């Protein structure tokens, strides 16, 4: 079981049930396979990008926090008031062990966040928008729970970006004035697997 690899099949997931089962089985070895063996770059890239748009601080929601790699990266650059949510209870157990989160809760973002409007100063969604994971339309719900003027940083791989629905959602959000893209950069996603990706920071409209 310890030699089983999950990364390649992550891009084949289609349903919520498949996603839950996949990450329940992967939770124990996720950090080793993704973080160590494949040098997962997005947590650090996203945390750094967020600091280029807003000052570190405030209350942050780490959406789809997984085992907590993104939370550790955010804390490292000064975002230390962190809550996290994820679809997978075993992943949340691993995230709790990092010690960086004040609150952790289960959430299926495709069904909406059970969080009041304007609750957080900023939010992060690192490696969350992907096939079988979170639909691009859920980005609006993440923006909803961030205060006006707050930022949302998103990191996603080329596989999903190139599919087209996520950049189209970004364009629609900018077109209707909900938020503006303040940062957009292509670079490493999982360099150990030869996968690149995008980091985008949106700032929610003040009005």
Backbone bond lengths (Angstrom), bond angles and torsions (degrees), N, CA, C in turn:
res aa  C-N    CA-C-N  psi(-1)  N-CA   C-N-CA  omega(-1)  CA-C   N-CA-C  phi
1 X - - - 1.468 - - 1.520 111.28 -
2 X 1.351 115.87 -34.85 1.448 120.07 -177.23 1.513 113.34 -66.28
3 X 1.378 116.30 -23.02 1.456 119.95 -178.78 1.522 112.49 -90.49
4 X 1.322 117.29 -2.07 1.465 119.52 -178.29 1.521 110.47 -68.71
5 X 1.326 116.31 139.29 1.460 122.31 179.17 1.523 109.33 -113.93
6 X 1.340 115.79 138.34 1.460 121.25 -173.16 1.526 113.92 -115.96
7 X 1.329 117.44 -16.71 1.466 120.13 -170.71 1.524 112.31 -58.25
8 X 1.324 117.08 -49.25 1.464 119.81 -174.32 1.523 112.21 -60.05
9 X 1.330 117.46 -38.47 1.463 119.63 -177.72 1.521 112.84 -80.93
10 X 1.341 117.96 -6.83 1.464 120.82 177.44 1.520 111.74 -61.25
11 X 1.320 116.70 -28.57 1.455 120.50 -176.88 1.528 112.37 -87.01
12 X 1.354 116.60 1.02 1.460 120.81 178.91 1.530 112.90 -102.30
13 X 1.330 117.45 -2.42 1.460 120.97 -175.83 1.523 110.72 -68.71
14 X 1.327 115.81 139.77 1.464 119.99 -177.97 1.523 113.55 -124.81
15 X 1.326 118.05 -27.62 1.464 120.11 -174.99 1.523 111.01 -123.34
16 X 1.322 115.28 162.89 1.447 120.36 176.94 1.511 112.42 -61.49
17 X 1.349 117.01 -38.61 1.467 120.71 179.36 1.521 110.98 -63.74
18 X 1.327 116.58 -43.66 1.461 120.36 177.13 1.523 110.90 -60.80
19 X 1.322 116.27 -40.72 1.462 120.39 -178.97 1.522 111.23 -65.34
20 X 1.328 116.94 -45.18 1.464 120.55 178.27 1.524 111.26 -59.45
21 X 1.330 117.13 -47.66 1.464 121.45 -178.64 1.531 110.78 -63.39
22 X 1.314 116.30 -41.53 1.460 121.87 -178.42 1.526 110.84 -61.28
23 X 1.333 116.56 -48.75 1.457 119.37 -175.59 1.530 112.98 -78.14
24 X 1.334 116.65 -23.57 1.463 118.46 172.57 1.526 109.90 -65.15
25 X 1.332 116.19 -42.33 1.460 120.50 179.58 1.525 112.22 -71.65
26 X 1.324 116.70 -28.42 1.469 121.75 -173.54 1.526 112.97 -89.47
27 X 1.318 118.05 -18.58 1.467 121.14 -168.53 1.528 113.42 -51.25
28 X 1.324 117.02 -42.42 1.459 120.24 -174.40 1.511 114.39 -69.39
29 X 1.338 117.81 -25.60 1.464 120.96 -176.54 1.532 112.89 -117.35
30 X 1.328 116.57 4.89 1.469 120.84 -175.11 1.529 111.88 -58.53
31 X 1.331 116.94 -50.44 1.462 119.88 -176.41 1.522 111.67 -60.77
32 X 1.330 116.89 -38.67 1.464 120.55 179.27 1.524 111.18 -66.36
33 X 1.346 116.27 -50.04 1.467 119.25 -175.78 1.522 112.45 -69.53
34 X 1.328 116.09 -45.30 1.464 119.71 -175.96 1.528 111.67 -84.44
35 X 1.327 115.75 -52.58 1.462 119.49 -173.33 1.504 114.43 -74.33
36 X 1.331 117.23 -41.19 1.465 120.87 -175.81 1.521 111.70 -92.78
37 X 1.333 116.97 -58.43 1.465 120.30 -173.42 1.527 112.77 -67.70
38 X 1.321 117.06 -33.51 1.469 119.95 -176.35 1.522 113.74 -113.92
39 X 1.347 116.62 8.60 1.474 122.76 170.94 1.524 112.75 52.35
40 X 1.345 116.24 52.27 1.466 121.72 -176.95 1.524 111.11 -50.88
41 X 1.328 116.31 114.92 1.467 121.52 -172.41 1.518 113.15 -94.59
42 X 1.328 118.04 -21.16 1.461 120.29 -170.16 1.529 114.70 -64.02
43 X 1.338 121.06 -38.81 1.464 117.80 179.67 1.532 113.11 -55.90
44 X 1.316 117.11 -47.89 1.467 120.41 179.62 1.516 111.33 -69.04
45 X 1.329 117.34 -41.26 1.463 120.18 178.79 1.525 110.81 -60.06
46 X 1.352 116.36 -43.45 1.462 119.88 -177.97 1.527 111.64 -68.70
47 X 1.322 117.09 -41.61 1.464 120.39 179.14 1.521 110.55 -62.34
48 X 1.323 116.36 -43.05 1.471 120.71 179.40 1.523 111.11 -65.60
49 X 1.334 116.30 -41.44 1.468 120.23 178.97 1.518 110.95 -61.93
50 X 1.334 117.00 -39.89 1.459 119.78 179.55 1.526 111.05 -62.56
51 X 1.332 117.26 -39.33 1.473 120.24 179.08 1.530 111.78 -68.30
52 X 1.330 116.92 -20.12 1.471 119.07 178.41 1.522 111.90 -78.19
53 X 1.346 116.13 -13.49 1.467 120.99 -177.41 1.523 111.94 -109.90
54 X 1.344 117.18 -37.37 1.469 121.55 -179.35 1.529 109.29 -133.29
55 X 1.334 115.56 156.96 1.458 120.04 175.13 1.528 110.08 -70.88
56 X 1.336 118.36 138.58 1.468 119.70 176.23 1.527 111.18 -57.20
57 X 1.315 115.82 137.50 1.458 121.21 -178.56 1.506 110.51 137.89
58 X 1.322 115.85 -175.78 1.454 120.75 -178.70 1.516 111.64 78.70
59 X 1.304 115.49 -179.38 1.460 122.58 -178.00 1.533 108.65 -98.34
60 X 1.337 116.21 127.56 1.454 121.69 -172.69 1.522 110.00 -118.09
61 X 1.353 117.23 139.96 1.450 122.38 169.70 1.521 108.42 -106.73
62 X 1.324 115.76 121.29 1.457 122.47 176.10 1.526 107.06 -94.98
63 X 1.324 115.52 99.62 1.466 122.52 -174.77 1.530 109.11 -81.93
64 X 1.331 116.37 128.42 1.454 119.01 -176.85 1.509 110.55 65.30
65 X 1.328 115.92 48.43 1.471 121.74 -169.81 1.520 113.17 -68.35
66 X 1.338 118.13 -16.02 1.454 119.85 178.73 1.515 111.95 58.81
67 X 1.319 116.47 -133.27 1.466 121.59 -179.21 1.518 113.25 -83.15
68 X 1.332 117.01 -2.34 1.458 120.23 176.89 1.512 115.77 102.57
69 X 1.335 118.40 8.79 1.460 120.15 178.69 1.527 111.14 -60.70
70 X 1.328 116.82 -39.23 1.466 120.13 179.86 1.524 110.69 -70.02
71 X 1.326 117.24 -38.75 1.460 120.30 177.92 1.518 112.46 -63.91
72 X 1.317 116.67 -40.31 1.467 120.26 177.12 1.525 110.62 -61.97
73 X 1.335 116.79 -41.01 1.468 120.20 179.32 1.523 111.38 -67.02
74 X 1.331 117.33 -40.02 1.464 120.97 178.16 1.529 111.00 -65.03
75 X 1.319 116.58 -43.00 1.463 120.20 178.83 1.523 111.33 -63.29
76 X 1.327 116.01 -35.55 1.467 121.22 -178.13 1.525 111.65 -61.76
77 X 1.347 117.38 -32.20 1.471 119.84 -178.54 1.524 112.45 -98.24
78 X 1.349 117.91 5.27 1.456 119.32 172.07 1.512 117.09 114.67
79 X 1.355 117.74 0.47 1.465 119.98 175.85 1.531 107.72 -92.00
80 X 1.299 116.45 90.68 1.466 120.89 -169.28 1.529 114.23 -104.53
81 X 1.341 118.02 -7.31 1.462 120.80 175.56 1.524 107.83 -99.85
82 X 1.331 116.07 87.68 1.457 122.32 -168.31 1.519 112.22 -118.25
83 X 1.330 116.09 134.35 1.449 122.85 163.79 1.524 106.84 -114.98
84 X 1.328 116.31 157.03 1.454 119.62 179.42 1.517 111.56 -139.26
85 X 1.308 116.80 151.19 1.461 121.29 173.87 1.514 108.82 -138.35
86 X 1.333 115.48 154.01 1.459 120.39 179.74 1.522 108.83 -158.54
87 X 1.310 116.18 158.24 1.457 123.92 179.09 1.531 111.31 -76.58
88 X 1.342 116.52 -23.77 1.459 121.81 -169.87 1.529 112.39 -107.51
89 X 1.340 119.28 113.72 1.468 120.58 178.05 1.534 114.36 -57.67
90 X 1.355 120.33 -40.81 1.467 118.25 177.51 1.530 113.15 -62.67
91 X 1.322 116.59 -34.66 1.466 119.48 176.63 1.532 109.94 -66.26
92 X 1.320 117.57 -40.37 1.464 120.95 178.39 1.525 111.27 -62.67
93 X 1.324 117.20 -35.50 1.466 120.09 176.77 1.515 110.46 -62.09
94 X 1.311 117.02 -41.22 1.471 120.67 177.45 1.521 110.84 -66.99
95 X 1.338 116.72 -39.28 1.471 120.23 178.85 1.517 110.91 -62.97
96 X 1.341 116.93 -39.79 1.465 120.65 179.97 1.523 111.04 -59.58
97 X 1.328 116.01 -34.57 1.467 120.30 -177.41 1.530 112.81 -68.49
98 X 1.341 117.51 -16.54 1.470 119.20 178.16 1.517 112.09 -71.00
99 X 1.338 116.41 -28.03 1.454 120.69 -179.96 1.518 115.29 79.27
100 X 1.330 117.92 6.65 1.471 119.31 -176.03 1.529 113.14 -95.49
101 X 1.343 118.07 -9.80 1.461 120.32 -175.16 1.523 111.63 -102.44
102 X 1.327 115.96 136.65 1.453 120.73 174.13 1.512 111.39 -77.56
103 X 1.335 116.23 -37.94 1.469 122.05 -178.68 1.512 109.16 -143.51
104 X 1.321 116.40 138.98 1.455 122.42 175.79 1.525 108.67 -129.14
105 X 1.326 116.62 138.31 1.458 119.21 -179.26 1.517 110.72 -148.69
106 X 1.338 115.36 152.58 1.453 121.35 177.61 1.522 109.94 -75.14
107 X 1.330 116.23 143.49 1.464 119.89 178.65 1.521 109.69 -159.47
108 X 1.313 115.83 135.61 1.456 122.93 169.89 1.523 106.25 -103.73
109 X 1.308 116.36 100.08 1.460 120.63 -172.83 1.521 112.20 -62.62
110 X 1.334 116.78 -27.10 1.460 118.74 178.30 1.529 112.44 -66.41
111 X 1.340 116.57 -17.69 1.459 121.19 176.51 1.520 111.90 -101.53
112 X 1.331 117.25 0.43 1.461 122.30 178.38 1.510 112.70 100.46
113 X 1.316 115.72 143.40 1.462 121.89 177.73 1.523 110.06 -77.78
114 X 1.321 116.49 131.30 1.464 120.90 176.35 1.531 108.10 -85.96
115 X 1.316 114.43 64.59 1.466 123.04 -177.00 1.523 107.58 -138.77
116 X 1.308 117.19 137.60 1.465 120.98 -179.40 1.527 111.31 -67.61
117 X 1.331 115.42 154.91 1.467 121.44 175.53 1.530 110.37 -54.60
118 X 1.327 116.19 144.88 1.476 123.18 169.62 1.535 113.27 61.62
119 X 1.336 117.83 24.32 1.465 120.55 -176.57 1.528 112.40 -71.74
120 X 1.336 116.92 -37.80 1.468 121.32 -172.65 1.524 111.56 -109.93
121 X 1.320 114.51 153.72 1.465 119.70 174.25 1.522 110.62 -73.80
122 X 1.327 116.40 -41.11 1.457 121.61 -177.95 1.527 108.95 -147.75
123 X 1.335 116.01 170.41 1.464 120.72 177.23 1.520 109.52 -147.31
124 X 1.325 114.30 158.07 1.461 121.70 176.46 1.516 108.74 -130.75
125 X 1.326 116.26 144.27 1.465 122.30 175.38 1.525 106.59 -139.00
126 X 1.316 115.45 89.83 1.464 121.96 -170.67 1.531 109.57 -102.93
127 X 1.323 116.91 114.02 1.453 121.10 179.75 1.514 113.73 69.66
128 X 1.312 117.14 23.02 1.466 122.30 -174.02 1.526 111.73 -95.91
129 X 1.314 116.78 -42.29 1.464 120.16 -179.11 1.527 108.58 -80.07
130 X 1.337 115.31 110.41 1.457 120.59 -176.37 1.516 108.77 -165.00
131 X 1.309 116.70 174.09 1.462 121.48 179.61 1.527 109.55 -63.18
132 X 1.335 116.37 130.56 1.449 121.22 178.16 1.515 114.08 75.56
133 X 1.337 116.82 0.68 1.465 120.68 -179.37 1.534 108.46 -106.96
134 X 1.297 116.75 -101.12 1.464 121.17 -173.47 1.529 110.23 -114.17
135 X 1.309 115.46 132.03 1.461 119.92 178.70 1.533 110.81 -73.25
136 X 1.331 118.26 148.55 1.463 120.87 -179.61 1.522 113.86 -55.85
137 X 1.343 117.90 -32.19 1.460 120.39 -178.32 1.532 112.04 -62.62
138 X 1.335 117.75 -20.91 1.460 121.20 179.57 1.536 112.03 -68.42
139 X 1.327 117.11 -15.26 1.462 119.84 177.83 1.526 111.29 -58.54
140 X 1.317 117.06 -33.07 1.472 120.25 179.76 1.536 110.95 -66.52
141 X 1.326 116.87 -32.71 1.457 119.79 178.82 1.524 110.46 -71.82
142 X 1.323 116.71 -34.66 1.470 119.88 175.25 1.525 109.34 -64.51
143 X 1.316 116.97 -44.53 1.469 120.41 177.50 1.530 111.45 -60.74
144 X 1.311 116.73 -35.58 1.471 121.38 -178.00 1.528 112.11 -60.42
145 X 1.332 117.14 -37.75 1.468 119.33 -175.29 1.528 112.52 -84.87
146 X 1.331 116.43 -2.22 1.468 122.25 176.46 1.527 108.90 -98.06
147 X 1.300 116.25 141.11 1.475 120.38 -179.26 1.528 110.68 -65.36
148 X 1.343 117.52 155.90 1.459 120.06 172.59 1.532 110.59 -55.40
149 X 1.313 115.74 133.55 1.457 120.50 -176.40 1.511 113.87 87.90
150 X 1.329 116.97 -8.43 1.462 121.49 177.84 1.524 111.08 -79.84
151 X 1.327 115.41 164.85 1.461 120.73 -175.15 1.521 111.58 -115.82
152 X 1.328 114.95 149.89 1.457 122.68 173.94 1.526 107.30 -125.94
153 X 1.335 116.61 122.65 1.461 120.77 176.74 1.521 108.75 -104.18
154 X 1.328 115.37 135.22 1.458 122.28 -178.10 1.523 108.61 -127.99
155 X 1.331 115.54 132.82 1.456 120.43 172.48 1.515 109.36 -121.04
156 X 1.332 118.00 130.84 1.451 121.05 -179.83 1.516 110.95 -148.58
157 X 1.330 115.31 157.56 1.458 119.63 -174.93 1.524 112.31 -84.85
158 X 1.330 114.69 164.04 1.464 120.84 -179.26 1.520 112.72 -61.27
159 X 1.342 117.08 -33.36 1.472 119.63 -178.64 1.526 110.26 -54.44
160 X 1.327 115.88 -46.44 1.465 119.33 -176.14 1.522 111.80 -81.69
161 X 1.321 117.23 -37.65 1.466 119.99 177.49 1.526 110.62 -57.72
162 X 1.344 115.65 -46.50 1.462 120.19 -175.34 1.526 112.67 -69.21
163 X 1.345 117.03 -19.35 1.459 120.03 176.14 1.529 111.34 -63.34
164 X 1.342 116.82 -27.65 1.457 120.63 167.87 1.513 118.00 106.34
165 X 1.331 118.30 -24.82 1.468 118.61 -174.50 1.528 112.46 -71.89
166 X 1.336 117.44 -33.98 1.456 117.97 -178.55 1.533 112.48 -69.85
167 X 1.336 120.21 -50.19 1.466 118.27 175.88 1.523 112.82 -60.14
168 X 1.337 117.44 -31.55 1.466 119.90 176.53 1.527 110.67 -65.86
169 X 1.338 117.05 -37.97 1.467 120.80 177.69 1.529 110.28 -66.33
170 X 1.324 116.79 -40.89 1.473 119.86 175.73 1.520 110.87 -58.09
171 X 1.313 116.47 -45.94 1.465 120.57 -179.93 1.523 110.51 -60.62
172 X 1.346 117.11 -41.17 1.462 120.81 -178.97 1.526 111.11 -66.87
173 X 1.321 116.83 -39.78 1.468 121.12 178.99 1.521 110.66 -63.75
174 X 1.327 116.24 -42.75 1.465 119.15 177.80 1.524 110.97 -67.34
175 X 1.319 116.43 -39.35 1.468 120.59 -176.67 1.522 111.80 -65.10
176 X 1.353 117.57 -35.24 1.468 118.21 -179.15 1.524 112.76 -92.18
177 X 1.317 116.79 4.15 1.461 120.40 173.51 1.517 115.78 79.86
178 X 1.343 117.38 11.87 1.470 119.75 -179.64 1.517 111.99 -68.72
179 X 1.330 116.07 -36.24 1.461 121.60 -178.29 1.514 108.46 -160.82
180 X 1.324 115.57 164.93 1.458 121.44 177.95 1.523 109.09 -123.77
181 X 1.320 116.45 141.69 1.456 121.02 175.87 1.527 108.65 -78.11
182 X 1.336 115.86 117.43 1.464 121.26 -177.91 1.520 112.43 -100.63
183 X 1.322 116.71 -14.82 1.474 121.43 -177.27 1.517 107.81 -155.13
184 X 1.337 115.73 135.51 1.473 120.79 176.64 1.520 107.27 -150.19
185 X 1.345 115.95 123.23 1.463 118.93 -175.42 1.526 110.40 -147.45
186 X 1.311 115.81 135.09 1.460 122.12 174.97 1.524 108.97 -96.75
187 X 1.345 116.56 142.58 1.462 119.74 179.69 1.512 111.01 179.38
188 X 1.323 116.26 -154.07 1.461 121.39 -176.61 1.522 111.63 -65.44
189 X 1.307 115.85 141.18 1.466 123.06 170.22 1.533 107.96 -116.75
190 X 1.309 116.10 -70.45 1.467 122.23 172.01 1.529 107.37 -125.83
191 X 1.326 117.35 82.01 1.465 119.75 -174.59 1.522 113.55 -59.58
192 X 1.348 117.08 -29.80 1.461 119.28 178.59 1.508 113.24 -65.07
193 X 1.331 116.49 -22.53 1.467 121.84 178.36 1.532 111.43 -106.38
194 X 1.329 116.21 5.27 1.460 120.17 179.79 1.518 113.99 71.19
195 X 1.331 116.88 25.95 1.465 121.27 -178.02 1.524 109.83 -107.05
196 X 1.322 116.22 129.96 1.457 121.29 176.23 1.532 109.22 -107.07
197 X 1.340 115.71 172.52 1.460 118.80 -178.30 1.507 112.19 -167.39
198 X 1.323 115.12 -176.25 1.456 123.61 -175.46 1.516 111.57 -113.62
199 X 1.322 115.75 147.48 1.466 122.86 167.02 1.520 106.31 -120.30
200 X 1.337 115.03 129.59 1.460 121.56 -179.60 1.533 107.89 -130.77
201 X 1.336 116.39 135.59 1.461 120.71 172.94 1.531 108.36 -117.87
202 X 1.335 115.10 123.55 1.461 121.73 175.87 1.522 109.26 -105.77
203 X 1.317 116.57 144.58 1.454 121.97 173.89 1.522 107.65 -114.53
204 X 1.332 115.74 122.93 1.461 119.78 -177.99 1.523 110.75 -68.20
205 X 1.313 115.09 141.07 1.466 121.23 -178.70 1.530 110.48 -60.58
206 X 1.322 115.79 147.42 1.472 121.31 -178.84 1.520 112.01 -74.39
207 X 1.324 116.36 -32.75 1.451 119.19 -174.92 1.501 114.29 -87.28
